[in-house]
């Protein structure tokens, strides 16, 4: 059963004092969890939750221990102290409307009170007042640009207001700064981030986010739908998929989930069933090939060839086939596919790499070298480009250049 918003009563915060510790410290004198999660919430990691603002805030704050810095102004007036205390009491008593009113009054007296802006954002989020919640988090982030929990919560609010580009920016930033390091936080953040990445045509990045769920054995129909959309390269958000189209994406997602979970036999059986049921659907073989490639590029080659049999104009299929053949050392076979992919998309890095290495290995040294250097101009740490240059320099007697490229390869992450 999905978690509901009324679970706020299960995890609220007790404000012990208005002043907070220094940035990065524990909440020794500020916001601390006042209650433990009830038993039915302790298993949140076992399934994909819906948005649950208070639980997410609890987990984010408990995980990162991000302290709200004290204001730099003068000591607060008694009127401010009274408003802050009454706001905290109203919040603890679940009198949300009163708490919001009191926090707003307190912020009028002390606009640099970070704690007040956080709760204005959080309580408005809980009340589905997403634009107003964004405003509260904006004020907090202006005061503390590295407040990662606020950035993550703002990103989730922006998702709800259909500000998808801003949401993608915030959720990516939050994940980059550790917002998804704790598995329970990771579920709600990564699920929304994956949807946004697919919407932005970043399908492989989306599948990387979805892989977390397969690794953790977290599954749900919504998750399968999202994986299927990313795998078949559809930018529609799961919530917007027409009912008649859902079964195909759901099946594709279940097959993809199995492979991502390293259940290879089950995944293969599910994909073979898909191919039989939908023999003319584009991108199904491409999806399976992408999933196979990291484990066995030679098996991926067969899927990319099958994809081109279904959709001969699939430029991504040509590029992946060329790259896979190049990786397996089949340069002569890779060359025509690489030429095709490069002619269609000259800026596509995968096409540049496949063509550069295939040319160099089949005799066109200079053109191959130029293409590989072209890759390194935009991506100086590209391992395949450095490996290709090392091979070229070794075969053409440029020993020092070859040694330099090999040294670079040894330092690069694999």
C-alpha positions in Angstrom: 0.0 0.0 0.0 1.5 3.4 -0.9 2.4 5.8 1.9 -0.1 8.6 2.4 0.4 12.2 3.3 -1.5 11.9 6.6 1.5 9.9 7.9 2.9 13.2 9.0 1.7 12.4 12.5 4.2 9.6 12.6 7.3 11.6 12.1 7.4 15.3 13.2 10.1 17.5 14.6 10.5 19.1 18.0 12.1 22.5 18.0 14.2 22.8 21.1 15.6 26.2 20.4 15.5 28.9 17.7 19.3 29.0 17.2 20.9 26.3 15.2 24.4 24.9 15.3 27.1 25.7 12.7 26.8 24.4 9.2 27.3 20.7 8.9 26.8 20.0 12.7 24.3 17.7 14.2 21.0 19.0 15.4 22.2 19.2 19.0 20.2 22.3 19.8 17.8 22.6 16.9 15.5 20.3 15.0 15.5 16.7 16.1 13.2 13.8 15.4 10.6 13.6 18.1 9.2 10.2 17.3 10.4 7.0 15.6 8.9 5.7 12.5 6.0 3.3 13.2 6.4 -0.3 12.1 4.4 0.0 8.9 6.8 2.7 7.7 10.0 0.9 8.6 9.5 -1.3 5.5 9.4 1.7 3.2 12.5 0.4 1.5 10.7 -2.8 0.4 8.5 -1.0 -2.1 8.3 2.1 -4.1 6.6 4.9 -2.1 4.4 7.7 -3.4 5.4 11.2 -2.5 5.2 11.5 1.3 6.5 15.0 2.2 7.0 14.6 6.0 8.6 11.2 5.7 10.9 12.4 3.0 11.9 15.4 5.1 12.5 13.2 8.1 14.7 10.9 6.2 16.6 13.7 4.4 17.3 15.6 7.6 18.1 12.5 9.6 20.5 11.3 6.9 22.3 14.5 6.1 22.1 16.3 9.5 22.1 19.6 7.6 22.0 22.4 10.2 20.0 25.5 9.6 22.5 28.3 10.3 21.6 31.1 12.7 20.6 34.4 11.2 23.4 37.0 11.1 21.2 39.9 12.4 20.7 41.2 15.9 19.1 39.2 18.7 15.5 38.4 18.0 12.9 40.5 19.7 10.5 39.0 22.3 7.7 39.2 19.7 9.7 37.0 17.3 10.5 34.5 20.1 6.8 34.3 20.9 5.8 33.7 17.3 8.5 31.1 16.7 7.5 29.2 19.8 3.8 29.3 19.0 4.5 28.2 15.4 6.5 25.2 16.6 3.7 24.3 19.0 1.1 24.6 16.3 3.1 22.4 14.0 3.6 19.7 16.6 -0.1 19.7 17.3 -0.8 19.3 13.5 -2.5 22.7 13.4 -1.0 23.3 10.0 -3.0 26.4 9.0 -2.1 28.2 12.3 1.5 27.1 12.1 1.8 28.5 8.5 0.3 31.8 9.6 2.7 32.1 12.6 5.8 31.1 10.6 4.8 33.8 8.0 4.5 36.4 10.7 7.8 35.4 12.2 9.5 35.7 8.8 8.2 39.2 8.4 10.1 40.1 11.6 13.2 38.1 10.8 13.4 37.4 7.0 16.8 35.6 7.4 15.4 32.9 9.8 16.3 29.8 7.8 14.4 27.4 10.1 11.1 29.3 9.5 11.5 29.2 5.7 12.2 25.4 5.8 9.0 24.8 7.7 7.0 27.1 5.5 8.2 25.1 2.6 7.7 21.7 4.2 4.2 22.4 5.6 3.0 23.9 2.3 4.4 20.8 0.5 2.4 18.6 2.9 -0.7 20.6 2.2 -0.2 20.2 -1.6 0.5 24.0 -1.9 3.4 23.4 -4.2 4.0 26.9 -5.6 4.0 28.3 -2.1 6.3 25.5 -0.9 8.7 26.4 -3.7 8.7 30.0 -2.5 9.6 28.9 1.0 12.5 26.7 -0.2 13.7 29.4 -2.5 14.1 31.8 0.5 16.0 29.1 2.4 18.3 28.2 -0.5 19.1 31.9 -0.9 20.2 31.9 2.7 22.0 28.5 2.5 22.8 27.5 -1.1 24.0 24.1 0.0 20.9 23.1 1.9 20.6 19.7 0.1 17.3 18.6 1.7 15.6 21.8 0.6 16.9 21.5 -2.9 15.6 17.9 -3.1 12.2 18.9 -1.7 12.0 21.9 -4.1 12.7 19.5 -7.0 9.8 17.3 -5.9 7.5 20.3 -5.7 8.6 21.5 -9.1 7.7 18.0 -10.5 4.2 18.5 -9.1 3.8 21.9 -10.7 5.1 20.5 -14.1 8.2 22.7 -13.9 10.1 19.7 -15.2 13.3 21.4 -16.4 13.7 23.0 -13.0 12.8 19.8 -11.2 15.5 17.9 -13.2 18.1 20.5 -12.4 17.3 20.4 -8.6 17.0 16.6 -8.3 20.3 16.1 -10.2 22.0 18.6 -8.0 20.6 17.0 -4.9 21.7 13.5 -6.0 25.2 14.9 -6.9 25.5 16.2 -3.3 24.4 13.0 -1.6 20.6 13.2 -1.4 20.1 9.6 -2.6 22.9 8.0 -0.7 20.5 6.6 1.9 18.3 3.9 0.3 15.0 5.1 1.7 15.6 8.6 0.4 16.9 7.2 -2.9 13.5 5.6 -3.8 11.4 8.8 -4.0 14.3 10.9 -5.4 15.6 8.5 -8.0 12.1 7.5 -9.2 11.2 11.1 -10.1 14.7 11.8 -11.4 14.5 8.8 -13.7 11.2 10.0 -15.2 12.6 13.4 -15.8 15.8 12.1 -17.5 13.7 10.0 -19.9 11.6 13.0 -20.6 14.8 14.9 -21.5 15.8 12.1 -24.0 18.5 10.9 -21.6 17.4 7.3 -21.7 20.6 5.6 -20.6 20.9 8.0 -17.6 17.3 7.2 -16.7 18.0 3.5 -16.8 21.0 4.0 -14.5 18.6 5.5 -11.9 16.1 2.7 -12.4 18.9 0.2 -11.9 19.0 1.2 -8.2 15.5 -0.3 -7.7 16.4 -3.6 -9.4 19.6 -3.9 -7.4 17.6 -3.3 -4.2 14.8 -5.6 -5.3 12.2 -2.8 -5.1 9.4 -3.3 -7.6 6.0 -1.8 -8.5 3.8 -1.4 -11.6 4.7 2.3 -11.8 8.4 1.4 -11.8 8.0 -1.2 -14.5 6.1 1.4 -16.6 8.9 3.9 -16.2 11.6 1.4 -17.1 9.7 0.3 -20.2 9.3 3.9 -21.4 13.0 4.7 -20.9 14.0 1.4 -22.6 11.8 1.9 -25.6 12.9 5.5 -25.7 9.6 7.3 -25.1 9.7 10.7 -23.5 6.2 10.6 -22.1 5.9 10.6 -18.3 4.3 7.5 -16.8 1.3 9.4 -15.5 0.5 10.6 -19.1 0.6 7.2 -20.8 -2.8 6.3 -22.3 -4.3 3.2 -20.8 -4.3 1.3 -24.1 -0.5 1.8 -24.4 0.4 0.7 -20.9 0.6 -3.1 -21.4 3.5 -2.9 -23.9 5.5 -0.6 -21.7 4.7 -2.5 -18.6 5.9 -5.8 -20.2 9.0 -4.2 -21.5 9.7 -2.7 -18.1 9.3 -6.1 -16.4 11.7 -7.6 -18.8 14.2 -4.8 -18.4 13.9 -5.0 -14.6 14.7 -8.7 -14.6 17.9 -8.0 -16.6 18.9 -5.1 -14.4 18.4 -7.3 -11.4 20.8 -9.8 -13.0 18.0 -12.4 -13.5 19.3 -13.1 -17.0 17.3 -16.2 -17.8 14.0 -14.7 -16.7 14.9 -11.5 -18.5 15.7 -13.3 -21.7 12.5 -15.3 -21.6 10.5 -12.1 -21.1 12.2 -10.3 -23.9 11.7 -13.3 -26.3 8.0 -13.2 -25.5 7.9 -9.5 -26.2 9.6 -10.0 -29.6 7.1 -12.7 -30.5 4.1 -10.6 -29.4 5.4 -7.3 -30.9 7.6 -8.3 -33.9 7.4 -4.8 -35.6 7.7 -2.6 -32.5 10.8 -0.4 -32.8 13.4 -0.1 -30.0 12.6 -3.4 -28.3 15.7 -5.2 -29.6 17.7 -1.9 -29.1 16.6 -1.9 -25.4 17.7 -5.5 -24.9 20.9 -4.8 -26.7 21.7 -1.9 -24.4 21.1 -4.1 -21.3 23.3 -6.9 -22.7 26.2 -4.7 -23.9 27.9 -4.2 -20.5 28.0 -8.0 -19.9 28.5 -9.4 -23.4 28.9 -7.0 -26.4 28.8 -10.0 -28.8 25.3 -10.8 -27.7 24.4 -7.2 -28.0 25.5 -7.2 -31.6 22.8 -9.7 -32.5 20.1 -7.6 -30.8 21.3 -4.4 -32.6 21.2 -6.3 -36.0 17.7 -7.5 -35.2 16.7 -3.9 -34.4 17.9 -2.7 -37.7 15.9 -5.5 -39.3 12.8 -4.1 -37.7 13.7 -0.4 -38.1 16.4 0.1 -40.8 16.4 3.9 -40.2 17.2 3.6 -36.5 20.3 5.7 -36.2 21.0 4.8 -32.6 20.8 1.2 -33.7 23.5 1.8 -36.4 25.7 3.6 -33.9 25.4 0.9 -31.2 26.0 -1.8 -33.7 29.1 -0.1 -35.0 30.4 0.5 -31.4 29.7 -3.0 -30.3 31.5 -4.5 -33.3 34.4 -2.1 -32.7 34.6 -3.1 -29.0 34.7 -6.8 -30.0 37.5 -6.1 -32.4 35.5 -6.7 -35.6 36.7 -3.5 -37.2 36.0 -4.3 -40.9 32.4 -5.2 -40.0 32.1 -2.1 -37.9 33.4 0.3 -40.5 30.3 0.6 -42.8 27.9 0.9 -39.8 30.2 3.5 -38.3 30.3 5.5 -41.6 26.5 5.4 -41.7 26.1 6.5 -38.1 28.7 9.3 -38.4 27.1 10.6 -41.6 23.7 10.8 -39.9 25.1 12.3 -36.6 28.6 13.8 -37.0 28.6 15.1 -33.4 27.6 11.7 -31.9 30.5 10.6 -29.7 29.7 7.0 -30.1 29.8 7.3 -33.9 33.1 9.3 -33.8 34.7 6.6 -31.6 33.5 3.7 -33.6 34.5 5.3 -36.9 37.9 6.6 -35.6 39.0 3.3 -34.3 37.7 1.2 -37.2 39.4 3.5 -39.7 42.7 3.3 -37.9 42.5 -0.4 -37.5 41.7 -0.9 -41.2 44.4 1.4 -42.6 43.1 5.0 -42.6 45.5 6.1 -39.9 45.2 9.9 -40.3 41.4 10.2 -40.5 41.1 7.8 -37.6 43.5 9.8 -35.5 41.7 13.0 -36.3 38.4 11.6 -35.2 39.7 10.3 -31.9 41.4 13.6 -31.1 38.0 15.2 -31.9 36.5 13.1 -29.2 39.2 14.1 -26.7 38.6 17.8 -27.4 35.2 17.5 -25.8 35.9 14.6 -23.5 39.5 14.6 -22.4 39.1 11.5 -20.2 37.5 9.2 -22.8 39.1 5.9 -22.3 38.3 4.4 -25.7 39.8 7.4 -27.5 43.0 7.1 -25.5 43.2 3.4 -26.1 42.7 3.9 -29.8 45.4 6.5 -30.0 47.8 4.3 -28.0 47.2 1.5 -30.6 47.8 3.9 -33.5 51.0 5.4 -32.1 52.3 1.9 -31.2 51.8 0.6 -34.7 53.2 3.7 -36.4 56.4 3.7 -34.3 55.5 6.7 -32.1 56.8 5.0 -29.0 56.8 8.0 -26.6 53.3 9.1 -27.7 52.1 5.5 -27.2 53.6 5.3 -23.7 51.9 8.6 -22.8 48.5 7.4 -23.9 48.9 4.2 -22.1 49.8 6.1 -18.9 46.7 8.2 -19.3 44.6 5.0 -19.7 46.0 3.6 -16.5 44.9 6.7 -14.5 41.4 6.8 -15.9 38.4 5.2 -14.1 37.2 2.0 -15.7 
